Each structure stands twice: as structure tokens, then as C-alpha cells.
Amino acid sequence: MKKLTLLALLIAVFSLNSRAQLESLPGYMKVESYLSESDKDSLSLAIPLFDKASKLKAQAQAEETKYQKLFNKKNKKKAEKKTVDAKKFYIQSADAYVRGYNIIFEIYGKYLKNAEFYSDTEKSEANKLLGEAETYQTRANNSVIEFKKSDDKSLKKEVRYLDMKNELNNASDFMKNAVENQAKVLDMMKGMKSREQEAWIKADAANSIEGYMDYLKVFDNGLNADEARTRIAAIRRKNDEDKKLWEQRKNETLVFRVQIAAMSKPLTKAALKRLYSGPLKTEMIMDKTDKLYKYTVGDFKDYNEAKAFRAKLNNPQAFVIAFREGKRIDIKEALGKDPD
């Protein structure tokens, strides 16, 4: 039992240590939610390469320290010959760094192949960051490849230690910048999806042409853009149908309806359902006189039917209104007397 407990403890410690190592990788915390377990395992292959690179860099610096006096005395020729080993360590270190970063670059890149941006501003910013990332990677790889070609003779006579050191340090920094740029873009994608979803929820709740148009102004290519356009078309068709129906009712005789609301803005589906969700048809009419959206229910030929229906609604705001030949008239005129 004790052996099993110890084993479980060791596994837990190893797991925590591995996670901490992954979290130390550039950009990892911004992209973790995208990564599969397989990709996390692949990313972990970069960690021993970075450890190796760090040790080799320390060896290069130790070698450099031995001959610092020669550099200080400006005895450059002798210094360059003496620092051949330091140069080799630096090249091997940079090579390990770049190979590690290339692993990260490839994995992050998998999630950027089909990247979609629904805002022109974000798309432009993402393209800029990814363009820089590719440039950084190319420069870093080319620098390391060039120095790896150097033999002992060229390391003694042609390769300048301090120049090489600066260039290879830059190569490592370039690769770090490259993967951090990728991570920024992936993080932008995650934030953009969240904003797009919030905008769609708002548009869906409003369920109006204006609401869907506001969504499309920002997310013209959004996940719900096609649906927004479909709904706009449906609302316009409905408005046209209502207009035709209204025109037809101009020739109708006296009818009574129950007005359940008058609002300065159109009601959402949910809000309207709370007021009335029965089988009778609900209509919304924009009254140009007072600029209110008025919602009415039913077409009753008899005032008492309309009155009885209103009583069942349990809505103190509701009241009976009258139309003759499709035109709103005063209820007194419709009844020929005051309503009781």
C-alpha cells in the first residue's frame, strides 16, 4: 500500500512539473485551450532542447570568460583563435534553441491554417503578426544554418566571436518573437469568437432588422452572418405581408382588437411571449403619430368578445380598440356610445 501511495505521489509530482514546464513555453498560456493532449506531448519535446541550449550557452560563456582579457586588450586575432570552442558551443546552443522553437512554431501553426477573422481590423492585425512571425523564423533558421557550415579554419579566421554571438542571440530572440506572435493571433481568435457570440445573442434578443444589421456591421463574415441575413430577409417579407394585409383591411368592416402593449422600441420574442403566447394572431403596427410600436391581438367582430378576451389576459395595460375599414377609430364611435 505504501509503495502504491509513493508511486501515486511521484506521478502527481511529475505531472505538476511537466505542466509547469509547458506553461513556461512562450505563448503557451494563450493557446492552451486549443491544444490536444497529443500536441502537448509534442510541445514537451522542446523542453529538453531548451535545457540543452541553456547548458551549451553557459559553456560558451565560460570559455569566453577565459579569454576576456584578450578581447579587452584588443588582441583580436589571438582571441578569435582561442574562442573556437566557445563559438562551437554558441552555434550548438542556438541550433538547439531554434529547433525547440521550430517545434512550437509548427504546432501553433496547425491551429492557424484555417484561421477566420470576422473583422477587417482584426484580420489586418493578424496578417501583420503572422507575416512578422514567418520573417522571424526564416531569419533565425538561416543564421543558424550559415554558422553550422563553419569549420575550424573559418571559426579561427573568418567568424568574429562577438558578431556571431550577437547574431545567434538575435536568432533565438527572433524565434521567440515568432511563436509569441502566433500565440497573440490565437488569443485574438478566442477573444473574437467570444465577442461575436455576445453580439449575436444581443441581435437574436432584439430580433429586428436594426439588431441584425448592427451585428453584421462588425461581423460581416461571422459564424451567424448567413443566419442574420436570412432573418433580415424574413422580417422584411413579414413586414411586406403585414403591409399588404393592412391594405386589404382598409376594405373590411368594423373589427375589435385588444392592444396589449405600446413601446418605443420593438419587443423581443421573449418579451412578447410573456405578454401573450396564445393561438390568436399578434400584430405589431408602427403608429407614426406617436412613434410607438403597438401590439394587438385578435380580430373580433363583437365588442363583448374582445372585452372578455381582454379580461382573461390578466394584463392591466390591455384594452379594446376598434378599426373600421382598416383604420383605427375611437371606441365610442365604434359602439355609438361610451364603452361600459
C-alpha positions as CSV (number, residue, x, y, z in Angstrom):
1,M,0.0,0.0,0.0
2,K,2.8,2.4,0.9
3,K,4.6,1.6,-2.4
4,L,1.4,2.4,-4.3
5,T,1.0,5.7,-2.4
6,L,4.5,6.7,-3.1
7,L,4.1,5.8,-6.8
8,A,1.0,7.9,-7.0
9,L,2.8,10.8,-5.3
10,L,5.7,10.6,-7.7
11,I,3.3,10.5,-10.7
12,A,1.5,13.6,-9.3
13,V,4.7,15.5,-8.8
14,F,5.9,14.5,-12.3
15,S,2.6,15.7,-13.8
16,L,2.8,19.0,-12.0
17,N,6.4,19.5,-13.0
18,S,5.6,18.7,-16.7
19,R,2.7,21.2,-16.6
20,A,4.9,23.9,-15.1
21,Q,7.4,23.3,-17.8
22,L,4.8,23.6,-20.6
23,E,3.4,26.8,-19.0
24,S,6.9,28.3,-19.2
25,L,7.0,27.9,-23.0
26,P,6.4,31.2,-24.9
27,G,2.7,31.9,-25.6
28,Y,1.6,28.6,-24.1
29,M,-1.0,30.1,-21.7
30,K,-2.7,31.9,-24.5
31,V,-3.0,28.8,-26.7
32,E,-3.5,26.0,-24.1
33,S,-7.3,25.8,-24.7
34,Y,-6.7,25.0,-28.4
35,L,-4.1,22.2,-27.8
36,S,-4.9,18.5,-27.9
37,E,-3.1,16.1,-25.5
38,S,-1.1,14.8,-28.4
39,D,0.1,18.4,-29.3
40,K,1.0,19.0,-25.6
41,D,3.1,15.8,-25.7
42,S,4.8,17.1,-28.9
43,L,5.4,20.5,-27.3
44,S,7.2,18.9,-24.4
45,L,9.9,17.8,-26.8
46,A,11.0,21.4,-27.0
47,I,11.8,21.5,-23.2
48,P,14.9,19.2,-23.3
49,L,16.2,21.2,-26.3
50,F,15.9,24.4,-24.4
51,D,17.7,22.8,-21.4
52,K,20.4,21.6,-23.7
53,A,20.7,25.1,-25.3
54,S,21.0,26.8,-21.9
55,K,23.8,24.5,-20.8
56,L,25.7,24.9,-24.0
57,K,25.3,28.7,-23.8
58,A,26.7,28.6,-20.2
59,Q,29.7,26.6,-21.5
60,A,30.3,29.1,-24.3
61,Q,30.2,32.0,-21.8
62,A,32.6,30.1,-19.5
63,E,35.0,29.8,-22.4
64,E,34.6,33.4,-23.3
65,T,35.4,34.4,-19.8
66,K,38.8,32.7,-20.0
67,Y,39.9,34.9,-22.9
68,Q,38.1,38.1,-21.9
69,K,41.4,39.8,-21.3
70,L,42.5,39.2,-24.9
71,F,39.3,40.9,-26.1
72,N,39.8,43.8,-23.6
73,K,43.4,44.2,-24.8
74,K,42.1,44.3,-28.4
75,N,44.3,41.3,-29.3
76,K,41.5,40.2,-31.7
77,K,43.4,37.6,-33.7
78,K,44.6,35.7,-30.7
79,A,41.1,36.0,-29.1
80,E,39.4,34.6,-32.2
81,K,41.7,31.6,-32.3
82,K,41.3,30.9,-28.6
83,T,37.5,31.1,-28.6
84,V,36.9,28.4,-31.3
85,D,35.3,26.1,-28.6
86,A,33.2,29.0,-27.3
87,K,32.0,29.6,-30.9
88,K,31.1,25.9,-31.3
89,F,29.2,25.9,-28.1
90,Y,27.3,29.0,-29.1
91,I,26.4,27.5,-32.5
92,Q,25.2,24.3,-30.9
93,S,23.2,26.3,-28.3
94,A,21.5,28.4,-30.9
95,D,20.8,25.3,-33.0
96,A,19.1,23.7,-30.0
97,Y,17.1,26.8,-29.2
98,V,15.9,27.2,-32.8
99,R,15.0,23.5,-33.1
100,G,12.9,23.8,-29.9
101,Y,11.2,26.9,-31.2
102,N,10.5,25.3,-34.5
103,I,8.6,22.5,-32.7
104,I,6.4,25.2,-31.1
105,F,6.1,27.1,-34.3
106,E,4.8,24.1,-36.2
107,I,2.3,23.1,-33.5
108,Y,0.9,26.6,-33.0
109,G,0.8,26.9,-36.8
110,K,-1.6,23.9,-37.1
111,Y,-4.3,26.0,-35.4
112,L,-3.7,29.0,-37.6
113,K,-4.1,27.2,-41.0
114,N,-7.9,27.8,-41.1
115,A,-8.0,30.9,-39.1
116,E,-11.0,33.1,-39.8
117,F,-11.4,36.7,-38.8
118,Y,-14.8,38.4,-38.9
119,S,-13.5,42.0,-38.5
120,D,-11.3,43.6,-41.2
121,T,-9.3,45.4,-38.4
122,E,-8.5,42.2,-36.6
123,K,-7.8,40.4,-39.9
124,S,-5.3,43.1,-40.8
125,E,-3.6,42.9,-37.4
126,A,-3.5,39.1,-37.5
127,N,-1.9,39.1,-41.0
128,K,0.7,41.6,-39.9
129,L,1.7,39.5,-36.8
130,L,1.8,36.2,-38.8
131,G,3.8,37.9,-41.6
132,E,6.4,39.0,-39.0
133,A,6.4,35.5,-37.4
134,E,7.4,33.9,-40.7
135,T,10.1,36.5,-41.3
136,Y,11.5,36.0,-37.8
137,Q,11.5,32.2,-38.3
138,T,13.2,32.4,-41.7
139,R,15.9,34.8,-40.4
140,A,16.6,32.7,-37.3
141,N,16.9,29.4,-39.3
142,N,19.1,31.0,-42.0
143,S,21.5,32.4,-39.3
144,V,22.0,29.0,-37.6
145,I,22.3,27.1,-40.9
146,E,25.0,29.6,-42.1
147,F,27.1,29.2,-38.9
148,K,26.7,25.4,-38.8
149,K,28.6,25.3,-42.1
150,S,31.7,26.8,-40.4
151,D,34.7,24.6,-40.0
152,D,37.6,25.1,-37.5
153,K,39.6,27.1,-40.0
154,S,36.8,29.6,-40.7
155,L,35.9,29.7,-37.0
156,K,39.5,30.8,-36.3
157,K,40.0,33.3,-39.1
158,E,36.7,34.4,-40.5
159,V,34.0,34.2,-37.9
160,R,34.1,37.0,-35.4
161,Y,33.1,35.8,-32.0
162,L,31.2,38.9,-30.8
163,D,29.4,39.3,-34.1
164,M,28.5,35.7,-34.1
165,K,27.3,35.8,-30.5
166,N,25.1,38.8,-31.2
167,E,23.6,37.2,-34.4
168,L,22.9,33.9,-32.7
169,N,21.3,35.6,-29.7
170,N,19.2,37.5,-32.1
171,A,18.2,34.2,-33.8
172,S,16.9,32.8,-30.6
173,D,15.0,36.1,-29.9
174,F,13.6,36.1,-33.4
175,M,12.2,32.5,-32.9
176,K,10.7,33.5,-29.5
177,N,9.1,36.5,-31.2
178,A,7.7,34.3,-33.9
179,V,5.9,31.9,-31.6
180,E,4.7,34.7,-29.4
181,N,3.2,36.4,-32.5
182,Q,1.4,33.1,-33.3
183,A,0.1,32.9,-29.7
184,K,-1.2,36.5,-29.9
185,V,-3.2,35.7,-33.1
186,L,-4.6,32.6,-31.5
187,D,-5.6,34.6,-28.5
188,M,-7.2,37.2,-30.7
189,M,-9.2,34.5,-32.4
190,K,-10.5,33.3,-29.0
191,G,-11.5,36.8,-27.9
192,M,-13.1,37.5,-31.3
193,K,-15.3,34.4,-31.0
194,S,-16.4,35.5,-27.6
195,R,-17.3,39.0,-28.8
196,E,-19.0,37.6,-31.9
197,Q,-21.1,35.3,-29.7
198,E,-22.1,38.2,-27.4
199,A,-23.1,40.3,-30.4
200,W,-25.2,37.5,-31.8
201,I,-27.0,37.0,-28.5
202,K,-27.9,40.7,-28.4
203,A,-29.1,40.6,-32.1
204,D,-31.1,37.5,-31.5
205,A,-32.8,39.0,-28.4
206,A,-33.7,42.2,-30.4
207,N,-34.9,40.1,-33.3
208,S,-35.1,43.2,-35.5
209,I,-33.6,44.4,-38.8
210,E,-31.7,47.0,-36.9
211,G,-30.3,44.5,-34.4
212,Y,-29.1,42.1,-37.1
213,M,-27.6,44.9,-39.1
214,D,-25.7,46.1,-36.0
215,Y,-24.3,42.6,-35.8
216,L,-23.3,42.4,-39.5
217,K,-21.6,45.8,-39.3
218,V,-18.9,44.3,-37.1
219,F,-19.1,40.6,-38.0
220,D,-19.9,40.7,-41.7
221,N,-18.3,37.2,-42.1
222,G,-19.3,36.0,-38.6
223,L,-20.4,32.5,-37.7
224,N,-24.0,33.7,-37.7
225,A,-23.7,36.2,-40.6
226,D,-25.8,34.0,-43.0
227,E,-28.4,33.4,-40.4
228,A,-28.6,37.2,-39.7
229,R,-29.2,37.9,-43.4
230,T,-31.8,35.1,-43.6
231,R,-33.7,36.6,-40.6
232,I,-33.5,40.2,-42.1
233,A,-35.0,38.9,-45.3
234,A,-37.7,37.0,-43.3
235,I,-38.6,40.2,-41.3
236,R,-38.8,42.2,-44.4
237,R,-41.1,39.6,-46.0
238,K,-43.2,39.7,-42.9
239,N,-43.3,43.5,-43.0
240,D,-44.4,43.4,-46.6
241,E,-47.1,40.8,-45.8
242,D,-48.3,42.9,-42.9
243,K,-48.4,45.9,-45.1
244,K,-50.5,44.1,-47.7
245,L,-52.8,42.7,-45.0
246,W,-53.2,46.2,-43.7
247,E,-54.1,47.5,-47.2
248,Q,-56.6,44.6,-47.5
249,R,-58.2,45.5,-44.2
250,K,-58.9,49.0,-45.4
251,N,-61.9,47.5,-47.1
252,E,-63.0,45.4,-44.0
253,T,-66.0,46.2,-41.8
254,L,-65.8,47.1,-38.1
255,V,-63.4,44.9,-36.1
256,F,-62.2,45.0,-32.5
257,R,-58.7,44.1,-31.2
258,V,-57.0,44.1,-27.9
259,Q,-54.0,46.2,-27.5
260,I,-51.5,44.6,-25.1
261,A,-48.5,47.0,-25.4
262,A,-47.2,50.2,-26.8
263,M,-43.4,50.5,-26.8
264,S,-40.8,53.0,-28.1
265,K,-38.8,50.0,-29.4
266,P,-39.9,46.7,-30.8
267,L,-40.3,43.9,-28.2
268,T,-38.1,40.8,-28.3
269,K,-39.7,37.4,-28.9
270,A,-39.3,36.5,-25.3
271,A,-40.8,39.8,-24.0
272,L,-43.8,39.4,-26.4
273,K,-44.3,35.8,-25.3
274,R,-44.6,36.9,-21.7
275,L,-47.4,39.3,-22.6
276,Y,-49.3,36.8,-24.9
277,S,-48.5,33.3,-26.1
278,G,-51.9,32.1,-27.1
279,P,-53.2,30.9,-30.5
280,L,-54.6,34.2,-31.7
281,K,-52.5,36.2,-34.1
282,T,-50.4,39.0,-32.7
283,E,-49.6,42.1,-34.8
284,M,-47.2,44.9,-34.4
285,I,-48.0,48.3,-36.0
286,M,-45.8,51.3,-36.0
287,D,-48.0,54.3,-35.2
288,K,-46.4,57.3,-36.9
289,T,-48.5,59.7,-34.8
290,D,-46.8,59.0,-31.5
291,K,-43.9,56.8,-32.9
292,L,-44.8,53.8,-30.8
293,Y,-44.8,50.1,-31.7
294,K,-48.3,48.9,-30.8
295,Y,-49.1,45.2,-30.3
296,T,-52.6,44.0,-30.8
297,V,-54.2,40.5,-30.5
298,G,-57.2,39.1,-32.4
299,D,-59.9,40.2,-34.8
300,F,-63.2,40.2,-33.0
301,K,-66.4,41.1,-34.8
302,D,-68.1,41.7,-31.4
303,Y,-67.0,44.1,-28.8
304,N,-68.1,41.9,-25.9
305,E,-65.9,39.0,-27.3
306,A,-62.9,41.4,-27.3
307,K,-63.8,42.6,-23.8
308,A,-64.0,39.0,-22.5
309,F,-60.7,38.1,-24.1
310,R,-59.0,41.2,-22.5
311,A,-60.3,40.1,-19.1
312,K,-58.6,36.7,-19.4
313,L,-55.2,38.3,-20.2
314,N,-54.6,39.5,-16.6
315,N,-52.8,42.4,-18.2
316,P,-53.9,45.8,-16.6
317,Q,-52.3,47.6,-19.6
318,A,-54.5,45.8,-22.2
319,F,-57.6,47.5,-23.6
320,V,-60.0,47.1,-26.5
321,I,-59.6,49.2,-29.7
322,A,-61.6,49.4,-32.9
323,F,-60.9,49.6,-36.6
324,R,-63.2,50.4,-39.5
325,E,-62.1,49.6,-43.0
326,G,-58.6,49.1,-41.6
327,K,-58.4,52.5,-40.0
328,R,-58.2,53.0,-36.2
329,I,-61.3,54.7,-34.8
330,D,-62.3,55.9,-31.4
331,I,-64.1,53.1,-29.4
332,K,-67.0,55.4,-28.8
333,E,-67.5,55.9,-32.5
334,A,-67.4,52.1,-33.0
335,L,-70.0,51.5,-30.3
336,G,-72.0,54.6,-30.8
337,K,-71.7,55.1,-27.1
338,D,-69.3,55.1,-24.2
339,P,-67.9,51.6,-23.6
340,D,-69.1,50.0,-20.4
